Amino acid sequence: MNNGTRADLLDRLADEVGSVRIAHPIRVAVDGAPAVGKTTLADELAGVLRGRGRDVIRASIEEFLLPRSVRYRRGEDSAQGCYHDSFDFAALHRVLLDPLGPGGDRNFQTEVYDRDADTPVSPPVTTAPADAVLLFDGVFLLRQELIDRWDLSIFVSASFETTLHRARRRDQTASKDAAEVERRYRSRYIPSQQFYFDTVRPADTADIVVDNDDPGRPAWEIRRSLAGDPWRPPANGVAPTASSGLRRSRCTGDRH
């Protein structure tokens, strides 16, 4: 992996986005567990790209959640429910990813659901320039339902210890202390991410992997050339695995 400053990483990611030559907006997945730093990274990358004159669309998987009655039908602590019942992929394809993809009309919406109100929403339709960049952050973005929609994929990694520490600080509220945050992660979110890690192997299929344990001094690996050729692991390659418990892994939990 390469190491450098945060600015070094952002410049390299912006170079990679700029190297993609296609006739429609570039759809970039910023995948990773919650509290790993994917949303912050996507926001910062958006700023760099806008500074280079690119039109950037920011969106998140959190705006494509299914209603609570569906998300929690297997129970609020169900890891299976977290992975299988959380997101409206059909709507995501219909209103955002496909309109911005090959043959799309570039008329898009960035959300279909208000999480706080637990109600559907329908914001105004916007038309994207042909050279726009969609930076889309979220969990499970390299799964089968989505993998063929991305023109560039970034997987953000950190250890379980790191993401849990961040989650305890971030997710505490007046009614939910650090112990409850950790319990929730251990019962629902970490097992669902471990399932994703073990079955989908996102660290193997991503074009770029970013180690974000130390956001100020990240490490990264580029698996595609600046000419746009995708990297794929060798057929006989052995991918890293992770066992249960708090050890180093590419995936942790989520908040949906």
Secondary structure, DSSP 8 states (H G I E B T S, - for coil): -EE--HHHHHHHHHHHHHH---SS-EEEEEEE-TTSSHHHHHHHHHHHHHHTT--EEEEEGGGGB--HHHHTTT-TT-HHHHHHSSB-HHHHIIIIITTTSTT---EE-S-SEETTTTEE-----EE--TT-EEEEEESSTTSTTTGGG-SEEEEEE--HHHHHHHHHHHH-BTTB-HHHHHHHIIIIIHHHHHHHHHHH-HHHH-SEEEE-SSTTS-EEEE-S-TT-------TT-------SSSS--S------
